Amino acid sequence: MSGKTGAYAWKADFTSEYQNKMIRSSETGIDPFLGFVLKGKVNRHFSLGVQATRYFISLNDVTYYSAVIEYNFTQ
């Protein structure tokens, strides 16, 4: 098992139309994230696992799950 943590910078541009007028908005921010990876070796070249990462976005938190397939080229 391993963990990760950090921060990321983001920018979002919004455009919408209301009563024939274009409305534009832009937001930026820096938000933290953390996660973990759990993986095990299948053989000397392949590892399989799962990963979960939580992004603490000020507008809406996001949790991301994924599968990990890793190949090691070394002998």
N, C-alpha and C positions, 0 to 999 in steps of 0.2 A: 504494500500500500504506500502511496506517496501523496503528497498534498501540494497545492499551489495556491498562491494568493497574489494579489496585485491590484492595480488600478488601470483604467483605460479612459482615454479621452474620446468624446463623441460629439458629433454635430448633426442636427436635424433641420432640414428646411421644409417648410410647409407652404403650400399654395392651395387656395380654394376660391371659389367664385360665389358671391352672394349678391343678388339683385344687380347682375351685370357688372359687378365690381370685383376686381381681383384683390384678394387679401393674401399678403405674404408675411410669413413669420419665420424666425430662425432661433434655435436654441443650441447651446453648447453646455458641456459639463464634463466633470471627471468623477467617476464612480468606482467603488471597490468591487472586487469579485473574489471568491474563494471556491475551492473544489478539491476533489480527491479522485485518485485513480487506483483501482484494485485490479491487478493482473497477475497471471501465472504462466509459467512456461509450459508449452505443449511438448516441445523438444528443443534441441539446441539452437534452432533458427526461429521458431515461431512462439509468440506469446499472445494470449487472448485475455480480454478483460472488459471492464465497464468503467465509465467515467461520469461524474456528476459535477456540474459547475453552477454556482449561484451568482448571478449578477445583480447587485443592489442598485438598480436604476431608480433615480428619484421619482420618475413618473409611474413606473410599473416594474416590480422585481420580476426577474426571469430565472427559471431553473432549467438547465440544459442537460439532458442525459444522452450518452452515446456509447457505442460499442468500440472496443479497441482491438485492432488486429495489427500486430507488429512483427516485422521480419528483421532479423539480425544477420548482416552480411559477413560478420567475422566468423572464423572457424573455431 
